[in-house]
Amino acid sequence: MSKLDLIMKNTFSFFVLPLAYISGIRVQSIEDNKCVVRVKHRWINQNPFKSLYWAVQGMAAEMPGGLILQNKIKKSGHSIAMLLIGSTSKFTKKATGKILFIYDQGKDLDQLINDALDTKLPQKISINTKGIDEKGDIVSEFSFEWSIKLRLNKKS
């Protein structure tokens, strides 16, 4: 993805996800099977303990998998609904500085979409991301459970 594409995607997020944009969450890179989202600890997104607020980490952690899933659904050419149905998180270290959230299992999403198209039944997947600080330490781990469902045309 070109630098202009990233600027457009981040500008788009201002209108679709303004709180994420204001919090400093940005797409750093996006490919077919991998997405990296970054957020930097700043005054606007910190908690009273002077680290990155958990909800900001959650927004940043959800974005890489959600963006790739959304892109793959669009590329499929089918009308498929996607819905976040659950999440869990674990915080292991104070999050300060720049934190990256990476999802690189996009091939799993190809299979998910194929299964939804083949079976015409709802499909579920857990998308896991980790928040990694500038030293390479894991500061948080998230698991998001997504459900997708093929929208069937109803004939009268």
VONU-73920 format. One record per atom (N, C-alpha, C): x negated, y negated, z. Coordinates in pm, whole numbers, plus 50000, padded with zeros to 5 digits. Each point is the difference from the previous one (the first is absolute). Last residue first. Example, Ala and Ser with C-alpha at 12.3 -4.5 7.8 and 13.67 -1.06 7.14 Angstrom:
BEGIN
487155022550708/499184988150006/500774989150073/499715057249993/500894988150000/499104988050000/
# end
This chain:
BEGIN
539505126249654/501404999250039/500855008549910/494675003250183/500854998349881/501455000150045/494884988950224/501355005250024/500844997149877/494485006750086/501054992149938/501345006650024/495735003550337/500695006949891/501084991049943/495184993850278/501354994549987/500645006549879/496025019450329/500384996549863/501424994750001/496554997450419/501185007149949/500284994949859/496185000550458/500384995149867/501165008649950/497204985450490/500945008749930/500284993849864/495894997050412/500794994349892/500945010549945/496754988750458/500775010249930/500934993049902/495064987750248/501304995149956/500705011149924/495664990550366/500665009749914/501384994749968/494864980450206/501444999349977/500455011549911/495654979150337/500445010249905/501514999449991/495404967050174/501385004750009/500285010349893/495624982850079/500664992350106/501455004350019/495005020349801/501455000649987/500624992550118/495004989949781/500745006850107/501504999649972/496294978849749/500385013349956/500755008050105/498464952950002/498955009350043/500275014249953/503134964349924/498784997349923/498835009050038/504965019350090/499384986850017/498704999049921/504765029149929/498555001450018/499394986150008/504975029450023/499424986750002/498535001450035/503385036949751/499194996550118/499504985849983/504325034549803/498954990149978/499294997450132/503845036349735/499154996650113/498944989849959/505115022049855/498854992649945/499204994950120/503945040049892/499324991650100/498784993949935/504905018149777/498545001150010/499524991050112/504835023749735/499344992250105/498495002249995/504905003449670/498695005350036/499384990950105/505235013249756/499094990850069/498705007150040/502495019049571/500264999350143/499064989750063/500045018049540/501064989950017/500454998950146/496405027649770/501045005550088/501234991050011/496194987349722/500345014049970/501195005050080/498244956150076/500595000849867/500455014249967/497734992250406/501294993050004/500715000949865/495625017150031/500945008450075/501384993750006/496514974849807/500365011449914/500995009250069/498244964750253/500924995049898/500435011249907/496765010650322/501254996350066/501054995649898/495595007949853/500715012550026/501364997350065/497174963449934/500405005249870/500835012750019/497964981450374/501234993049965/500505004149863/495865015850165/501095006250077/501354993649963/496014981649828/500405012149927/501125007450072/497834961250195/501074997449904/500455012049921/496874988050402/500595013049967/501164998549902/497154966550255/499365005149878/500515013949961/500464951550331/500725012249966/499445004849867/498524963050425/499775006749872/500935012149987/498724950850283/500925011450003/499975006149860/496644964450315/500485005649873/500925011850027/498074952750273/500455013950009/500525004249863/496714959150253/500745004449882/500325014950015/499404972450452/499284999249874/500895004349885/501275021750455/499534986449974/499225000249871/503005034650343/499854996349859/499644985349988/499375041450387/500434986249980/499694995949856/500835051650089/498974990050028/500594986249975/502625040049947/498835005950064/498924990050040/505615010649871/499014989350003/498825004650083/504485020949702/499065002450109/498934989249990/505405013949792/498724992949999/499205003550124/504625013249646/499315001750128/498674992549989/505245003549729/498594996350010/499485003250139/504545005349604/499365002050129/498564995649999/503114995949627/500915006150097/499355002750135/499904970049497/499175003550115/500925005450108/500935000849460/500414994850130/499035004850107/501364996549421/499015003450102/500394993250130/502295016449485/500044991750121/498915004750095/500535002649443/499735007550122/500004990250117/500825005249440/500534992250111/499895008450127/496605003949565/501265004650058/500434990650113/495804998349748/501104996349912/501365004550050/495165002450169/500755012249965/501134996949903/497224965750201/499405006549883/500775012449956/501344977650397/500234991249884/499475006649872/499105021550404/501425001149970/500324991649876/495684996850170/500205012949934/501485002349966/498774960950241/499454999649864/500265013049925/501264997750457/500834991149919/499524999649854/497355023250310/501265007249977/500924991749910/496054979550140/499715010549903/501275007849968/500344967050332/499754994049868/499735010749894/500535013550453/501264995149944/499824994049861/496195013950249/500795011449953/501304995749935/497264965550187/499305007549895/500815011749944/501874971650370/499934994749865/499265008749897/500535006050494/501095005249918/499814996749852/497004983350335/499835014449984/501075006049910/500124953850124/498865002449912/499835014949972/503334987050307/500344995049866/498885003149901/499185010650451/501035008649942/500394995749859/497054973250253/499335012249956/501005009449933/501774962550196/499254996049881/499245012149945/502235005250405/500964999349890/499334995849870/497495001350411/500335013549949/500954999549881/496434960550107/501305004450052/500405013149933/494894983050072/501045000449897/501285006250056/496854976350354/499755009949894/501205000149907/499524975550434/499074995049899/499535010949903/503455000850356/498705005850036/498924996749896/504734987849960/499414992750114/498625005150042/501205007449489/500815002150120/499364992350117/499684988249444/499435006650118/501025001650112/500044977749541/500445014050006/499475007550123/499084952749892/501415001649965/500505014450018/495324987150064/500874994850105/501465003349973/496735033549774/499984985450008/500944995750112/497705046249726/500484994850128/499804984950001/500675027549545/498964994850088/500654994450125/501115038449588/500534989450084/498874995850094/501075032349514/499174994450105/500784989650079/500555046449648/500614987650050/499134995150114/499835037149558/499344994650119/500664986750034/501035048449690/500274985950027/499314996250130/500465042549588/499354994350119/500354985250012/501245029549628/500105009150114/499394994650129/500314974249581/501105009549986/500195008450127/497794954350099/499805008649884/501165009749996/498294951550267/501035010149977/499705007049869/497834963250414/499905007149873/501145010149991/500034965650329/498624998349956/499765006949867/504394977450263/499585011949924/498604997249950/501974976650452/499754998649856/499645013549940/501894970450476/499885013249937/499884998149850/500734965850358/498685001849940/499795013549935/503984977550214/499145007050095/498615002849945/503424980949729/499624990250102/499045006150101/501855028949677/499114990349937/499484989950103/503235031350137/498735006749974/498994990049941/504354984650061/499345001750130/498655007149983/502874993949617/499324987750046/499285001750134/501765030449597/499625003050139/499294987950061/501854995149568/500705012350039/499765003450146/497904961849795/501444998549982/500785012250049/495254999550017/500424988150073/501524998549994/497765033349746/500315004050137/500434988150086/498524992749557/501315006450000/500405003850142/495674984749933/500944988849991/501435005250003/496625032049984/500004993450131/500934987950001/499425022649592/500655009150095/500074993650138/497654976849663/501445000249971/500745008850100/495344999050024/500524986950039/501514999749979/497765037849847/500054999850146/500564986850052/499275004349537/501105008850041/500155000050152/496334976949817/501254992849974/501215008350043/495755019950016/500134990150108/501294992149983/500055048849789/499184988049988/500244990550119/500285055049978/500854988350000/499104987750000/
# end
